[in-house]
Amino acid sequence: MLKRNLISIIIPVYNASAFISNTIDNLLAQEVEKELLLVNDGSTDNSESIIYENLKVHSNIRYVKQENLGVGAARNRGIKEARGEYIGFIDSDDTISQNYCSYLREIIR
């Protein structure tokens, strides 16, 4: 069921242990209602354990794991799993501005 005014941020993850904590922290600092949907696309590094540590602490993070099918398939899986009325995409190694989600919201309105 879609939740009105919620932004689902889909983040494909593949061997991103060096970056994913920073990306998650940047998104959690956004001051809008959001869910982070991390789609692990068959990582073989420590990405999954970093994601699990964040899952323990943050209720607005969701995790999906799949075999390595590529970034497009990971994004499509995220779309299928998203609960938000709106969807945004971030790569696991992206650094975003402090008002990324607010900017998305303004564009939508």
N, C-alpha and C positions, 0 to 999 in steps of 0.2 A: 504494500500500500504506500502510495506517495504521500509525503508529508509536505504540506504547503509551507512556502517560504524557506524550506531547508535547501541548502546547497550541498550536493554530493560532490566531493573532490576525489576524482579517481586518480590513483597513483600506481602505474605499473612498476613493479620492482623486479629487477634482475641483477643479481650480484652488486647490490648498492650499499653494502655495509659501511663504506667510507662516507656516504652522503645522507643516508635515509634519516638518521636522527635529526640532522639539521633541517631537512625538509619538513619532517613532522613537527618539529618545534616551531618553525616559521608559520605553518598552517594553524597550529593550535593557538597561536598568539592573535589570530584574526578575530575581530570582535563581532562576528555574525554567527547565526545558528548554522552549523555545518556538521557533516559527517565526513570523515576521511575513510576512503575505501581503498585499502592497500591490496593490490592483486600481485601476489608472488608468482612470477612466471618461470618457475623452476630454478630458482637461485641455488647455487652450490656453495655460497659463502655464508657468512654469519647474519645475513639480512633477516632471516626468519626469527632468530632469537632476539634481535633488536626490536622487531615488530611485536613479539610476544611481551617483552618488557613494557612497551607502551600500552598494549592492550590491558594489562593489569591495572593501569593507573587512569586511563582515559576511556570513558564510556562512549564517546563519540567516534571511536576508531573501530572499524570493522576490517576483517581479514579474510581473504579468499586465496586459496592456493591451487595452482594448476600446473600441469607439466609445461615445459618450455614450448610455447606455441608462437612466440613473438609478441612485440609490443601492441600490434593492432588487435590481436586476439585478447590480450590482457585488457585493453581498453573496452572492447566489446563485452567482455565478461563483467567488467565494472558497471557498464551501462545496465546490463541485465539485473545486477544485484543492487543498484542504487535505490535509495528510498526517498531521495530529495526531489522536489519539484523542478529543481535546476541542477545542471551538471557542469562541472569544470574539470579540466585536465591539467595535471602537473606531472612532470617527469621526476623520477626519484632523486635526481641530482640537481634539480632546479633550486635556485634561491629566489624567493619572491618578495615583492614589496610588502610593506606593513599593511597596506590597504587593498591588497589584491581582491579579497572577497567582498569588501565594501564597494570596490570599483565594479565588480561583476554585478552586484545588486543594483547599482545605479544604472548600468547599461540596460538591465532587464526592465526596469521601471520606466 
